[in-house]
């Protein structure tokens, strides 16, 4: 799962990190990247990039849709502008 966004309300966003982190361990997620100073070399992405690795796309979706993460999610979506992308790992085209 890849998140990329720009924080629009730093004060409101402060509570998101701790709230979201507490939901990760039960899901088995691995935090691969957390960068609040992402450097754009193409396009217009936000400055915050987060990459989470899950056992499967289904596991990522279960975490994202979980009651615990749904409680934390508004702290991000109300205070940022950006994207969240659910994707498979390396998939070789056939």
C-alpha positions as CSV (number, residue, x, y, z in Angstrom):
1,X,0.0,0.0,0.0
2,X,1.4,3.4,-1.0
3,X,0.4,6.7,0.4
4,X,1.5,10.0,-1.1
5,X,0.2,13.3,0.1
6,X,0.8,16.9,1.2
7,X,-0.1,17.9,4.7
8,X,-2.6,20.9,4.5
9,X,-3.2,21.2,8.3
10,X,-0.1,20.3,10.3
11,X,-1.8,20.8,13.6
12,X,-4.7,18.5,12.8
13,X,-2.4,15.9,11.2
14,X,-0.2,15.5,14.3
15,X,-2.5,12.9,15.8
16,X,-2.5,10.7,12.7
17,X,0.9,9.1,13.0
18,X,0.4,7.6,16.5
19,X,-3.2,6.6,15.7
20,X,-2.3,4.8,12.4
21,X,0.8,3.1,13.8
22,X,-1.2,1.5,16.6
23,X,-3.3,-0.3,13.9
24,X,-0.3,-1.8,12.0
25,X,1.1,-4.5,14.3
26,X,-2.2,-6.5,14.5
27,X,-2.3,-6.5,10.6
28,X,1.2,-7.9,10.2
29,X,2.2,-4.8,8.1
30,X,5.8,-4.0,7.5
31,X,6.6,-0.3,7.3
32,X,9.0,0.0,4.3
33,X,9.1,3.8,3.8
34,X,8.1,6.8,5.8
35,X,9.4,10.0,4.3
36,X,8.0,13.4,5.1
37,X,10.5,15.2,2.7
38,X,9.9,13.2,-0.5
39,X,11.7,14.8,-3.4
40,X,9.8,15.0,-6.7
41,X,11.7,14.2,-9.8
42,X,8.6,13.8,-12.0
43,X,5.1,14.9,-11.8
44,X,3.5,16.7,-8.8
45,X,3.4,14.2,-5.9
46,X,3.1,15.3,-2.3
47,X,6.0,15.5,0.1
48,X,4.9,12.6,2.4
49,X,5.4,9.1,1.1
50,X,4.5,6.0,3.1
51,X,4.9,2.4,1.8
52,X,3.5,-0.5,3.8
53,X,4.0,-4.1,2.9
54,X,1.4,-6.7,3.7
55,X,1.2,-10.5,3.2
56,X,-1.3,-9.9,0.4
57,X,-3.5,-7.4,-1.2
58,X,-6.4,-8.9,0.7
59,X,-4.5,-8.4,4.0
60,X,-3.8,-4.7,3.0
61,X,-7.5,-4.2,2.2
62,X,-8.5,-5.9,5.5
63,X,-6.2,-3.5,7.4
64,X,-7.5,-0.4,5.5
65,X,-11.1,-1.3,6.0
66,X,-10.6,-2.4,9.7
67,X,-12.5,-0.6,12.4
68,X,-9.2,0.5,14.0
69,X,-7.8,2.1,10.8
70,X,-11.1,3.7,9.9
71,X,-11.0,5.5,13.2
72,X,-7.6,6.9,12.4
73,X,-8.1,7.6,8.7
74,X,-10.0,10.9,9.0
75,X,-7.0,12.4,10.8
76,X,-5.1,11.9,7.5
77,X,-7.9,12.6,5.0
78,X,-9.1,15.8,6.7
79,X,-5.6,17.2,7.0
80,X,-3.9,16.2,3.8
81,X,-4.4,16.1,0.0
82,X,-3.1,13.1,-1.9
83,X,-3.5,9.5,-2.7
84,X,-3.6,6.0,-1.3
85,X,-2.9,3.1,-3.7
86,X,-3.5,-0.6,-3.0
87,X,-1.2,-2.6,-5.2
88,X,0.4,-6.0,-5.6
89,X,4.1,-6.6,-5.1
90,X,6.3,-7.6,-8.0
91,X,4.0,-9.1,-10.6
92,X,5.7,-10.3,-13.8
93,X,3.5,-9.9,-16.9
94,X,2.7,-13.2,-18.6
